Amino acid sequence: MRGIVRQGLGAVIGIALAVAAPASATDITAVGKAKLGMSVDEVKKIYPKMEQLRPDQVLGAQTIMAEDLVRYVVHDTSAPALTKPGDVELRFWKGKLWAFIVYYKDNDPKQVEAAISKQLGPQTGKRPTHPFWKGTAMTAMLDPDGRWYSLTDDAISKDAQAWFIERVRAVKGANVVQTTPAAESAAPAAPPAAPAAKP
């Protein structure tokens, strides 16, 4: 298995789809002209200077290492809810733009939250300190500790979630098989957790 699951994946953007929450009336599906669901080539035309990130390179928000995930960053750009430029991480799943992660830097977290709430309505998460909004076809969440918020496409998130569940089951299955002495030599080794990466 070449895709490696990073520890702490429960906090990965867009994976927590099981949260039951009413949908908001309006989605935020774009940063500038780049829209969720676009191809890498389409987004490169909008952001020709976007830089590809290494699989182990973490800017702040947690990630996974998987063949189907490719990540880029655009530095010092405008984004929804920002009054000053920030960095935008672009995550593509199977070639489609899955998530924007906006690192809002010097912008005020309360103003960022207020601007998102103005468009998506009151936050619908269970942790007031880490707001969460469920749109009609997208999900937004804000992490004031890491100074970022994310916008993810729900349909693409479901596909990524299915990949993650399959990998977890495979790892657990391999670990269970290996505890049986008779099967020890034949069982494939479970992939190691990815090392903690430094930005």
C-alpha positions in Angstrom: 0.0 0.0 0.0 1.7 3.2 -1.1 -0.8 5.6 0.4 0.2 6.2 4.0 -2.2 7.4 6.7 -0.9 10.2 8.8 -1.6 10.0 12.6 -4.3 12.3 13.9 -6.3 12.0 10.6 -9.5 12.6 12.5 -8.9 16.3 12.2 -8.2 16.3 8.5 -10.1 18.8 6.5 -13.4 17.6 5.0 -13.3 14.1 6.4 -15.6 14.7 9.4 -18.8 14.4 7.3 -20.8 12.6 10.0 -21.7 15.8 11.8 -25.4 16.2 11.6 -26.2 19.9 10.9 -28.7 21.9 8.9 -27.5 23.1 5.6 -27.0 26.8 5.1 -28.7 28.8 2.3 -25.5 29.8 0.6 -22.3 28.0 -0.1 -18.8 29.5 -0.5 -17.3 27.5 -3.3 -14.6 29.7 -4.7 -11.5 31.6 -3.8 -11.2 34.3 -6.5 -12.0 32.6 -9.8 -10.9 29.1 -8.6 -13.8 26.9 -7.8 -14.2 23.7 -5.9 -14.3 20.8 -8.4 -12.0 22.4 -11.0 -9.1 20.4 -12.5 -5.5 21.2 -11.7 -5.0 22.7 -15.2 -8.0 25.0 -14.8 -6.7 26.3 -11.5 -3.2 26.7 -12.8 -4.6 29.1 -15.4 -6.0 31.2 -12.5 -2.9 30.8 -10.3 0.1 30.3 -12.6 2.5 30.8 -9.7 1.0 28.2 -7.4 3.7 26.0 -6.0 3.3 22.2 -5.5 3.9 21.0 -2.0 5.8 17.8 -1.1 3.5 15.0 0.3 5.1 15.4 3.7 5.1 19.2 3.8 2.6 20.6 6.3 1.7 24.2 6.3 -0.5 24.0 9.4 -3.6 22.0 8.7 -3.1 18.2 9.0 -3.0 16.2 5.9 -2.7 12.6 4.6 -0.2 11.0 2.3 -2.0 9.4 -0.6 -1.4 8.9 -4.3 -4.7 10.6 -5.1 -4.0 13.8 -3.1 -1.9 16.6 -4.6 -1.4 19.9 -2.8 -0.3 23.4 -3.9 0.0 26.7 -2.2 -0.6 30.3 -3.4 1.2 32.8 -1.2 -0.1 36.3 -0.3 -3.4 36.3 -2.1 -6.9 37.5 -1.4 -9.5 35.1 -0.1 -13.1 35.2 1.2 -13.4 36.7 4.7 -9.9 38.3 4.6 -9.1 42.0 4.7 -5.4 41.3 4.3 -3.7 38.8 2.1 -3.2 35.2 3.3 -1.8 31.9 1.9 -4.2 29.5 0.2 -3.5 25.8 0.1 -5.2 24.0 -2.7 -5.9 20.3 -2.2 -6.8 18.2 -5.2 -8.3 14.7 -4.9 -8.1 12.6 -8.0 -7.4 15.7 -10.0 -10.4 17.7 -8.8 -10.1 20.7 -6.4 -11.3 19.3 -3.1 -10.4 21.9 -0.6 -9.2 25.5 0.0 -7.3 25.9 3.2 -6.9 29.6 3.9 -4.1 30.6 6.3 -5.3 34.0 7.3 -2.1 35.2 9.0 -2.6 38.8 10.4 -6.4 38.9 9.9 -8.5 38.9 13.0 -10.1 35.5 13.7 -13.3 37.0 15.0 -13.7 39.1 11.8 -12.9 36.1 9.7 -15.6 34.1 11.6 -18.1 36.9 11.3 -17.5 37.2 7.5 -18.0 33.5 7.0 -21.1 33.5 9.2 -22.5 36.4 7.2 -22.6 34.2 4.1 -23.2 30.8 5.6 -25.3 31.7 8.7 -24.6 30.8 12.3 -22.0 28.1 12.8 -23.5 24.7 13.3 -20.7 22.8 15.1 -20.6 21.6 18.6 -17.4 23.4 19.6 -17.9 27.2 19.7 -14.1 27.7 19.8 -13.7 25.9 16.5 -16.6 27.0 14.3 -18.1 24.6 11.7 -20.6 25.3 9.0 -22.5 22.8 6.8 -23.4 24.2 3.5 -25.7 22.7 0.9 -22.7 21.1 -1.0 -19.7 22.2 0.9 -18.4 22.4 4.5 -16.4 25.1 6.2 -14.5 25.0 9.4 -12.2 27.5 11.2 -9.3 26.7 13.4 -8.3 29.8 15.4 -5.3 28.0 17.0 -3.7 27.3 13.6 -5.1 30.5 12.1 -6.7 28.8 9.1 -10.2 28.0 7.8 -11.2 25.5 5.1 -13.8 25.1 2.4 -14.3 21.6 1.2 -16.5 20.0 -1.5 -18.8 17.4 0.2 -19.0 15.0 -2.7 -15.2 14.8 -3.1 -14.9 14.5 0.7 -17.1 11.4 0.6 -14.7 9.8 -1.9 -11.7 10.7 0.2 -13.5 9.4 3.4 -14.2 6.1 1.6 -10.4 5.8 0.7 -9.5 6.5 4.4 -11.9 4.0 5.8 -10.6 1.3 3.4 -7.0 2.0 4.4 -7.8 1.9 8.1 -9.6 -1.4 7.6 -6.6 -2.8 5.7 -4.1 -1.6 8.3 -6.3 -3.1 11.1 -6.7 -6.3 9.2 -3.0 -6.6 8.6 -2.3 -6.0 12.3 -4.8 -8.7 13.3 -3.4 -11.2 10.9 0.1 -10.6 12.2 -0.8 -11.4 15.8 -1.5 -15.0 14.6 1.9 -16.9 14.8 1.1 -19.3 11.9 0.3 -16.4 9.5 3.1 -14.2 10.7 5.5 -14.9 7.8 2.8 -14.6 5.1 1.0 -11.5 6.3 1.9 -8.2 4.7 3.3 -5.6 7.1 1.0 -2.7 8.0 2.3 0.6 6.6 4.0 2.7 9.2 2.5 6.0 10.2 4.0 8.9 8.4 6.6 10.8 10.4 5.6 14.2 11.8 6.6 16.7 9.2 7.8 20.2 9.9 6.5 23.1 7.8 
